[in-house]
Amino acid sequence: MATKRGMNVDLNSVFEGAASQFRNLNPNEPGQWPMLPKLMTWGGLALGMVVLGWFLLLSEAHEGLEAERAKELTLKADYRNKLGQAVNLSELRKQKLQVEEYVTQLEKQLPGKAEMDALLSDINQAGIGRGLQFELFRPGSVVVRDYYAELPISIRVSGRYHDIGAFAADIANLSRIVTLHNLNINAVAKEKSDGALSMEAVARTYRYLDPAEIEAQRANKAKATKGAKPAGAGASQ
């Protein structure tokens, strides 16, 4: 019993001594604190710094992990896409050949410079063959595009309804590409022709550019790009 009492007295004196070191501490002068408050304060600060650094490190690692996960999804999708292309490579090559053949067929429907006069004659003959009367047949200015040239032709014909319809069908069935735009059909005055109609339209035909014209187009684009000033150039002096 005496030993237990002695231990209790010793422990109480130890706790009392430790607690007394935390009394009346001046927060403005931590250098004058007793040793135990100093040690506990520095230990708490060190622990706080370790915990803060740990969370910061985990945050950066988490962001890096999420970025890598996003890359993984992108790479998987790219892999599946390329795998599908590799599996269907022979079929894709066949489709490429089919597209090239189709483009070649379309190019064959575009006349060259030497064939334009013959095409204009075909359009004229298509109207005459249907018994129509040409009141206007005026080719316009050639509009040059990247790989083809476009020629608009203003036409005005008069005749019976069915003949005008057959003429439009004949234009669509020409071996070369000709399209009709801005169609306007009106009745002709009775004193001139009973039951006749007048159709005004713009027929557009197309021809491919020869290699020299294509090179000229590229040269003109290069000059235009080179001569264009960047935005804001020369504004500050």
PAZAPA-4460 file (N, C-alpha, C; in steps of 0.05 Angstrom, whole numbers, plus 32768, in hexadecimal, padded with zeros to 4 digits):
% residues 237
    n_x    n_y    n_z   ca_x   ca_y   ca_z    c_x    c_y    c_z   seq   type   mol
   8011   7FE8   8000   8000   8000   8000   8011   8019   8000     1      M     A
   8027   8019   800F   8039   8030   8010   8046   8035   7FF5     2      A     A
   804B   801F   7FE6   8057   8022   7FCC   8044   8030   7FB9     3      T     A
   802B   8027   7FB9   8017   8034   7FA7   8013   8051   7FAE     4      K     A
   8013   8058   7FC7   8010   8074   7FCE   8028   8084   7FC5     5      R     A
   8040   8078   7FC7   8057   8086   7FBE   8057   808B   7FA0     6      G     A
   804D   8077   7F91   804B   807A   7F74   8037   808F   7F6C     7      M     A
   8021   808F   7F7A   800C   80A4   7F75   8017   80C0   7F7A     8      N     A
   8026   80C2   7F90   8031   80DC   7F97   8045   80E5   7F82     9      V     A
   8056   80D2   7F79   806A   80D9   7F65   805D   80E1   7F4B    10      D     A
   8049   80D1   7F42   803B   80D8   7F29   802D   80F3   7F2B    11      L     A
   8020   80F7   7F41   8012   8111   7F44   8026   8128   7F43    12      N     A
   803D   8124   7F50   8051   813A   7F50   805C   813E   7F34    13      S     A
   805F   8128   7F25   8069   812B   7F09   8054   813A   7EF8    14      V     A
   803B   8131   7EF9   8026   813F   7EE9   8023   815C   7EF2    15      F     A
   8025   8160   7F0C   8022   817C   7F16   803A   818D   7F0C    16      E     A
   8052   8182   7F0C   8069   8190   7F02   8066   8196   7EE4    17      G     A
   805C   8182   7ED5   8059   8186   7EB8   8044   819B   7EB2    18      A     A
   802D   819A   7EC1   8018   81AD   7EBD   8020   81C9   7EC4    19      A     A
   8032   81CB   7ED9   803A   81E5   7EE2   804B   81F4   7ECC    20      S     A
   8058   81E4   7EBB   8068   81F0   7EA5   8057   81FD   7E90    21      Q     A
   803D   81F5   7E8F   802B   8201   7E7B   801B   8218   7E86    22      F     A
   801F   821F   7E9F   8010   8235   7EAA   801F   824F   7EA5    23      R     A
   800E   8264   7EA1   8018   827F   7E9E   802D   8282   7E87    24      N     A
   8029   8274   7E72   803B   8276   7E5B   8036   828F   7E4B    25      L     A
   804B   829D   7E44   8048   82B6   7E35   804B   82AF   7E17    26      N     A
   8036   82B1   7E07   8037   82A9   7DEB   804A   82BB   7DDB    27      P     A
   8050   82D3   7DE5   8061   82E5   7DD7   807F   82DF   7DDB    28      N     A
   8085   82CF   7DEF   80A1   82C8   7DF5   80A4   82AA   7DF8    29      E     A
   80A1   829B   7DE2   80A3   827E   7DE4   80BF   8274   7DEB    30      P     A
   80D3   8285   7DE7   80EE   827D   7DEE   80F3   827A   7E0C    31      G     A
   80E2   8287   7E1C   80E4   8286   7E39   80D2   8270   7E45    32      Q     A
   80C5   8260   7E34   80B4   824B   7E3F   80C5   8235   7E4B    33      W     A
   80BA   8226   7E5D   80C8   820E   7E68   80CD   81FA   7E52    34      P     A
   80DD   81E6   7E57   80E6   81D3   7E43   80CE   81C2   7E38    35      M     A
   80BC   81B9   7E4A   80A7   81A7   7E41   8094   81B5   7E2D    36      L     A
   808B   81CE   7E33   807A   81DC   7E1F   8089   81E0   7E04    37      P     A
   80A3   81E7   7E06   80B2   81EA   7DEE   80B2   81D1   7DDD    38      K     A
   80B9   81BB   7DEA   80BA   81A1   7DDC   80A0   819A   7DCF    39      L     A
   808A   819D   7DDE   8070   8196   7DD4   8067   81A9   7DBD    40      M     A
   806E   81C2   7DC0   8067   81D5   7DAA   8076   81CF   7D91    41      T     A
   8091   81CA   7D94   80A0   81C3   7D7C   8098   81A8   7D70    42      W     A
   8091   8196   7D82   8087   817C   7D78   806D   817F   7D68    43      G     A
   805B   8190   7D73   8041   8194   7D65   8045   81A2   7D4A    44      G     A
   8058   81B6   7D4A   805D   81C3   7D30   8069   81B0   7D1C    45      L     A
   807C   819F   7D26   8089   818C   7D14   8075   8178   7D09    46      A     A
   8063   816F   7D1B   804E   815C   7D12   803B   8169   7CFE    47      L     A
   8034   8183   7D03   8023   8191   7CF1   802F   8194   7CD5    48      G     A
   804A   819B   7CD5   8058   819E   7CBB   8059   8183   7CAC    49      M     A
   805E   816E   7CBB   805E   8153   7CAE   8043   814C   7CA2    50      V     A
   802E   8151   7CB2   8013   814B   7CA8   800C   815C   7C90    51      V     A
   8012   8177   7C91   800C   8189   7C7A   801C   8180   7C61    52      L     A
   8036   817A   7C65   8046   8171   7C4E   803C   8157   7C43    53      G     A
   8033   8146   7C54   8028   812C   7C4B   800F   8130   7C3A    54      W     A
   7FFD   8141   7C43   7FE4   8146   7C34   7FEA   8154   7C19    55      F     A
   7FFD   8167   7C1A   8005   8174   7C01   8011   8160   7BED    56      L     A
   8022   814E   7BF7   802E   813A   7BE6   8018   8127   7BDB    57      L     A
   8005   811F   7BEC   7FF0   810E   7BE3   7FDE   811C   7BCE    58      L     A
   7FDA   8136   7BD2   7FC9   8145   7BBF   7FD6   8146   7BA3    59      S     A
   7FF1   814C   7BA2   7FFF   814C   7B89   7FFF   8130   7B7C    60      E     A
   8003   811C   7B8D   8004   8101   7B82   7FE8   80F9   7B78    61      A     A
   7FD3   8102   7B85   7FB8   80FC   7B7C   7FB2   8109   7B61    62      H     A
   7FBA   8123   7B5E   7FB7   8130   7B45   7FC6   8122   7B2E    63      E     A
   7FDF   811A   7B34   7FEE   810C   7B20   7FE1   80F1   7B19    64      G     A
   7FD6   80E4   7B2D   7FC8   80CA   7B28   7FB0   80CE   7B16    65      L     A
   7FA0   80E3   7B1C   7F88   80E8   7B0B   7F90   80EF   7AEF    66      E     A
   7FA6   80FE   7AEB   7FAF   8105   7AD0   7FB8   80EC   7AC1    67      A     A
   7FC6   80DA   7ACF   7FCE   80C1   7AC2   7FB6   80B0   7ABB    68      E     A
   7FA2   80B0   7ACC   7F8A   80A0   7AC7   7F7C   80AB   7AAE    69      R     A
   7F7B   80C6   7AAB   7F6F   80D2   7A93   7F7F   80CA   7A7A    70      A     A
   7F9A   80CA   7A7C   7FAA   80C2   7A66   7FA5   80A5   7A5F    71      K     A
   7FA1   8095   7A73   7F9C   8079   7A6F   7F83   8075   7A5E    72      E     A
   7F6E   8083   7A65   7F55   8081   7A55   7F59   808A   7A38    73      L     A
   7F68   80A0   7A34   7F6D   80A9   7A19   7F7E   8095   7A09    74      T     A
   7F92   808A   7A16   7FA3   8076   7A09   7F94   805D   7A03    75      L     A
   7F82   8055   7A15   7F72   803D   7A0F   7F5F   8041   79F7    76      K     A
   7F53   8059   79F6   7F41   805F   79DF   7F51   8060   79C5    77      A     A
   7F69   806C   79C6   7F7A   806D   79AF   7F82   8051   79A6    78      D     A
   7F88   8041   79BA   7F91   8025   79B4   7F7A   8016   79A7    79      Y     A
   7F61   8019   79B2   7F4B   800A   79A6   7F46   8014   7989    80      R     A
   7F48   802E   7985   7F44   8039   796A   7F58   802E   7957    81      N     A
   7F72   802E   795E   7F86   8024   794D   7F84   8006   7949    82      K     A
   7F7C   7FF8   795E   7F78   7FDB   795B   7F62   7FD5   7948    83      L     A
   7F4C   7FE5   7949   7F36   7FE1   7936   7F3F   7FE7   791A    84      G     A
   7F4F   7FFB   7916   7F59   8001   78FB   7F6B   7FEB   78F1    85      Q     A
   7F7C   7FE1   7904   7F8E   7FCB   78FB   7F7E   7FB2   78F3    86      A     A
   7F69   7FAC   7903   7F59   7F94   78FC   7F4B   7F98   78E2    87      V     A
   7F41   7FB0   78DC   7F32   7FB6   78C4   7F43   7FC3   78AE    88      N     A
   7F5E   7FBF   78B0   7F70   7FCD   789D   7F6A   7FC5   7880    89      L     A
   7F66   7FAB   787B   7F60   7FA3   785F   7F46   7FAF   7855    90      S     A
   7F32   7FB0   7866   7F18   7FBB   785E   7F1B   7FD9   7859    91      E     A
   7F2A   7FE7   786A   7F2F   8004   7867   7F3E   8009   784D    92      L     A
   7F50   7FF8   7846   7F5F   7FFC   782C   7F4C   7FF9   7815    93      R     A
   7F3A   7FE5   7817   7F26   7FE2   7801   7F14   7FFB   77FF    94      K     A
   7F0B   8005   7816   7EFB   801D   7815   7F0A   8035   780A    95      Q     A
   7F24   8037   7810   7F34   804D   7805   7F35   804B   77E6    96      K     A
   7F39   8032   77DC   7F3A   802F   77BF   7F1F   8036   77B3    97      L     A
   7F09   802E   77C0   7EEF   8035   77B6   7EEA   8053   77B5    98      Q     A
   7EF3   8061   77CA   7EF0   807E   77CA   7F01   808B   77B4    99      V     A
   7F19   8081   77B0   7F2A   808C   779B   7F1E   8087   7780   100      E     A
   7F12   8070   777C   7F05   806A   7762   7EED   807D   775E   101      E     A
   7EDE   8082   7774   7EC7   8094   7772   7ECF   80B0   776C   102      Y     A
   7EE5   80B9   7779   7EEF   80D4   7773   7EF8   80D6   7756   103      V     A
   7F05   80C1   774C   7F0E   80C1   7730   7EF6   80C3   771D   104      T     A
   7EE1   80B5   7724   7EC9   80B6   7713   7EBD   80D2   7713   105      Q     A
   7EBD   80DF   772B   7EB3   80FA   772C   7EC4   810D   771C   106      L     A
   7EDE   8109   771E   7EF0   811B   770F   7EEC   8118   76F1   107      E     A
   7EE5   80FF   76E8   7EE0   80FB   76CC   7EC7   810A   76C2   108      K     A
   7EB5   8110   76D5   7E9D   811F   76CE   7EA2   813D   76CC   109      Q     A
   7EBA   8145   76D4   7EC1   8161   76D1   7ED1   8165   76B7   110      L     A
   7EC7   8176   76A6   7ED6   817A   768D   7EEF   818B   7691   111      P     A
   7F01   8189   767E   7F18   819A   767E   7F13   81B3   766E   112      G     A
   7F27   81C4   766B   7F24   81DC   765C   7F1B   81D7   763F   113      K     A
   7F27   81C3   7633   7F21   81BD   7616   7F05   81B2   7613   114      A     A
   7EF9   81A8   7627   7EDE   819C   7625   7EC8   81AF   762C   115      E     A
   7ECE   81C6   7636   7EB9   81D9   763F   7EA7   81E2   7628   116      M     A
   7EB3   81E8   7611   7EA3   81F0   75FA   7E8F   81DB   75F2   117      D     A
   7E99   81C2   75F2   7E87   81AC   75EB   7E70   81A9   75FF   118      A     A
   7E76   81AD   7619   7E62   81AB   762D   7E4D   81C1   762A   119      L     A
   7E55   81D9   7624   7E43   81EF   7620   7E31   81E9   7608   120      L     A
   7E3C   81DD   75F3   7E2C   81D5   75DC   7E18   81BF   75E3   121      S     A
   7E20   81AC   75F5   7E0D   8198   75FE   7DF6   81A3   760D   122      D     A
   7DFB   81B7   761E   7DE4   81C4   762C   7DD2   81D2   7619   123      I     A
   7DDD   81DF   7605   7DCD   81ED   75F1   7DBC   81D9   75E1   124      N     A
   7DC9   81C3   75D9   7DBB   81AF   75C9   7DA5   81A1   75D9   125      Q     A
   7DAA   819E   75F3   7D95   8192   7604   7D7B   81A2   7604   126      A     A
   7D7E   81BD   7604   7D66   81CE   7602   7D59   81CE   75E7   127      G     A
   7D6A   81CF   75D2   7D5F   81CF   75B7   7D52   81B5   75B1   128      I     A
   7D5E   819F   75BB   7D52   8184   75B6   7D37   8181   75C2   129      G     A
   7D31   8190   75D7   7D16   818F   75E3   7D03   81A4   75D8   130      R     A
   7D0C   81B2   75C3   7CFA   81C5   75B7   7CF8   81DF   75C6   131      G     A
   7D0B   81E5   75D7   7D0B   81FE   75E6   7D18   8214   75D7   132      L     A
   7D10   822C   75DC   7D1D   8243   75D0   7D2E   8252   75E4   133      Q     A
   7D48   8255   75DD   7D5A   8262   75EF   7D58   8281   75EB   134      F     A
   7D50   828E   7600   7D4F   82AB   7600   7D68   82B7   760C   135      E     A
   7D77   82A7   761C   7D8F   82B0   7628   7DA1   8298   762D   136      L     A
   7DBA   829B   7625   7DCE   8286   762B   7DE9   8295   762D   137      F     A
   7DF0   829D   7647   7E07   82AE   764B   7E19   82A3   7660   138      R     A
   7E30   8297   7658   7E44   828E   766C   7E4F   82A5   767B   139      P     A
   7E53   82A1   7695   7E5E   82B6   76A6   7E7C   82B3   76AA   140      G     A
   7E86   82C0   76BF   7EA3   82BF   76C4   7EAA   82A5   76D3   141      S     A
   7EC0   8299   76CD   7EC9   8280   76DA   7ED2   8287   76F6   142      V     A
   7EC8   8276   7709   7ED0   8279   7725   7EE2   8261   772B   143      V     A
   7EFB   8267   7732   7F0F   8253   7737   7F0F   824C   7755   144      V     A
   7F0C   8232   775B   7F0D   8228   7776   7F28   821B   777A   145      R     A
   7F2A   820B   7790   7F44   81FF   7796   7F4D   81EB   7781   146      D     A
   7F3A   81D9   777A   7F42   81C4   7767   7F2F   81C2   774F   147      Y     A
   7F1D   81D5   774C   7F0C   81D5   7735   7F03   81F2   772F   148      Y     A
   7EF8   81F5   7717   7EEE   820F   770E   7ED0   820D   7709   149      A     A
   7EC2   8222   770F   7EA5   8222   770C   7E9D   8237   76F8   150      E     A
   7E8C   822F   76E5   7E83   8241   76D0   7E64   8244   76D2   151      L     A
   7E5A   825C   76DA   7E3D   8260   76DA   7E33   8269   76BF   152      P     A
   7E1C   825F   76B7   7E10   8266   769D   7DF3   826F   76A2   153      I     A
   7DED   8287   769C   7DD2   8292   769E   7DC2   8289   7686   154      S     A
   7DAB   827C   768B   7D9B   8273   7674   7D7E   827B   7679   155      I     A
   7D70   827F   7663   7D53   8283   7663   7D48   8276   764A   156      R     A
   7D36   8263   764F   7D29   8254   7639   7D0B   8256   763C   157      V     A
   7CFE   8252   7627   7CE0   8252   7627   7CD7   8239   7617   158      S     A
   7CC0   822F   7620   7CB5   8217   7613   7C9F   820B   7625   159      G     A
   7C97   81F3   761D   7C82   81E6   762C   7C8C   81DB   7647   160      R     A
   7C7A   81D7   7659   7C81   81CE   7674   7C91   81B4   7674   161      Y     A
   7C87   81A0   7666   7C94   8186   7665   7CAF   8187   7657   162      H     A
   7CB1   8199   7643   7CCB   819B   7636   7CE0   81A8   7648   163      D     A
   7CD7   81BC   7658   7CEA   81C8   766B   7CF2   81B4   7680   164      I     A
   7CDF   81A3   7689   7CE7   818E   769D   7CFA   817A   7691   165      G     A
   7CF5   8172   7678   7D06   815F   766A   7D22   816B   7666   166      A     A
   7D23   8185   7661   7D3D   8193   765D   7D4D   8192   7677   167      F     A
   7D40   8198   768D   7D4D   8197   76A8   7D58   817A   76AD   168      A     A
   7D48   8166   76A6   7D51   814A   76AA   7D69   8144   7698   169      A     A
   7D68   814E   767F   7D7F   8149   766D   7D98   8156   7678   170      D     A
   7D96   816E   7684   7DAD   817B   7690   7DB9   816A   76A6   171      I     A
   7DA7   815E   76B7   7DB0   814E   76CD   7DBD   8134   76C3   172      A     A
   7DB5   812A   76AC   7DC0   8111   76A1   7DD8   8114   768F   173      N     A
   7DE2   812D   768C   7DFA   8130   767C   7E11   8121   7688   174      L     A
   7E24   8119   7677   7E3B   810A   7681   7E4D   811B   7693   175      S     A
   7E4C   8135   768F   7E5B   8148   76A0   7E48   8154   76B4   176      R     A
   7E54   815E   76CA   7E44   8169   76E0   7E3A   8185   76D9   177      I     A
   7E20   8188   76D8   7E13   81A2   76D4   7DFC   81A4   76E8   178      V     A
   7DFB   81BA   76F7   7DE6   81BE   770A   7DD6   81D7   7704   179      T     A
   7DBC   81D7   770A   7DAB   81EE   7705   7DA5   81FC   771F   180      L     A
   7DA7   8216   771F   7DA2   8226   7738   7D90   823D   7731   181      H     A
   7D82   8247   7746   7D71   825F   7744   7D5D   825D   772E   182      N     A
   7D4F   8246   772E   7D3A   8242   7719   7D23   8254   771E   183      L     A
   7D19   8260   7709   7D02   8271   770A   7CF1   826D   76F1   184      N     A
   7CD9   8262   76F5   7CC7   825B   76DE   7CAF   826D   76DF   185      I     A
   7CA9   8279   76C9   7C92   828B   76C7   7C83   8285   76AC   186      N     A
   7C6A   828D   76AC   7C5A   828A   7694   7C61   82A0   7680   187      A     A
   7C62   8298   7667   7C67   82AC   7652   7C4C   82B9   764B   188      V     A
   7C4E   82D3   7644   7C36   82E1   763C   7C27   82D3   7626   189      A     A
   7C0C   82D1   7628   7BFC   82C2   7615   7BFE   82CC   75F9   190      K     A
   7C01   82E6   75F6   7C03   82F0   75DA   7C1D   82E7   75CD   191      E     A
   7C31   82DF   75DD   7C4A   82D6   75D0   7C49   82B8   75CB   192      K     A
   7C40   82A9   75DF   7C40   828B   75DB   7C2C   8280   75F0   193      S     A
   7C17   8275   75E6   7C02   826A   75F7   7C0B   8251   7606   194      D     A
   7C0B   8253   7620   7C12   823B   7631   7C30   8237   7634   195      G     A
   7C40   8248   7629   7C5D   8244   762B   7C67   824F   7646   196      A     A
   7C7D   8244   764F   7C8A   824C   7668   7CA6   8256   7662   197      L     A
   7CB0   8267   7674   7CCB   8271   7672   7CDA   8269   768B   198      S     A
   7CF1   825E   7687   7D01   8255   769E   7D1C   8264   769E   199      M     A
   7D22   8271   76B4   7D3C   827E   76B7   7D4C   826E   76CD   200      E     A
   7D65   826A   76C8   7D76   825B   76DB   7D93   8261   76D6   201      A     A
   7DA3   8258   76E9   7DC0   825A   76E6   7DCA   823E   76E6   202      V     A
   7DD5   8236   76CF   7DE2   821B   76CD   7DFF   821E   76D5   203      A     A
   7E07   820D   76E7   7E23   820E   76F0   7E31   81F4   76E7   204      R     A
   7E46   81F7   76D8   7E56   81E0   76D0   7E72   81E3   76DB   205      T     A
   7E80   81CD   76DD   7E99   81CD   76EC   7EAE   81BE   76DB   206      Y     A
   7EC7   81C7   76DE   7EDD   81B9   76D1   7EF4   81B8   76E5   207      R     A
   7F04   81A3   76E1   7F1C   81A1   76F3   7F32   81B3   76E9   208      Y     A
   7F43   81BA   76FC   7F5A   81CB   76F5   7F71   81BA   76EC   209      L     A
   7F7F   81C3   76D8   7F97   81B4   76CF   7FAE   81BA   76E2   210      D     A
   7FC3   81AA   76E1   7FD9   81AD   76F5   7FE4   81C9   76F6   211      P     A
   7FE6   81D7   76DF   7FF1   81F2   76DF   7FDF   8205   76EF   212      A     A
   7FC4   8202   76EC   7FB2   8213   76FA   7FB2   820D   7718   213      E     A
   7FB6   81F3   771F   7FB7   81EC   773C   7FD0   81F9   7748   214      I     A
   7FE7   81F8   773A   7FFF   8204   7744   7FFC   8222   7747   215      E     A
   7FEE   822F   7733   7FE9   824B   7735   7FD8   8252   774D   216      A     A
   7FC4   8242   7753   7FB3   8246   776A   7FC3   8245   7784   217      Q     A
   7FD5   8230   7785   7FE5   822E   779E   7FF8   8245   77A1   218      R     A
   8003   824E   778A   8016   8265   778B   8007   827E   7795   219      A     A
   7FEF   8282   778B   7FDF   829A   7793   7FD9   8299   77B1   220      N     A
   7FD2   8281   77BB   7FCC   827E   77D7   7FE5   8284   77E8   221      K     A
   7FFC   8279   77DE   8014   827E   77ED   801B   829C   77EE   222      A     A
   8017   82AA   77D8   801D   82C6   77D8   800A   82D5   77EA   223      K     A
   7FF0   82CD   77EA   7FDC   82DB   77FB   7FE3   82D6   7818   224      A     A
   7FEB   82BE   781F   7FF2   82B8   783B   800B   82C7   7843   225      T     A
   801F   82C8   7831   8038   82D6   7838   8034   82F4   783A   226      K     A
   8022   82FF   7829   801E   831C   782A   800C   8326   783F   227      G     A
   7FFD   8313   784C   7FEB   831B   7861   7FFB   8322   787B   228      A     A
   7FF5   8339   7887   8003   8342   789F   7FF6   8335   78B7   229      K     A
   8006   832D   78CB   7FFB   8323   78E4   7FEB   8338   78F2   230      P     A
   7FD7   8330   7902   7FC6   8343   7910   7FD7   8354   7923   231      A     A
   7FD4   836E   7921   7FE2   8380   7933   7FFE   8388   792A   232      G     A
   8006   837D   7912   8022   8383   7909   8023   83A0   7901   233      A     A
   8039   83AD   7909   803E   83C9   7901   802C   83DD   7910   234      G     A
   801D   83D3   7924   800C   83E6   7932   801B   83F7   7946   235      A     A
   8030   83EB   7952   803F   83F9   7967   8058   8406   795B   236      S     A
   805B   841F   795E   8072   842E   7954   807C   843F   796B   237      Q     A
***
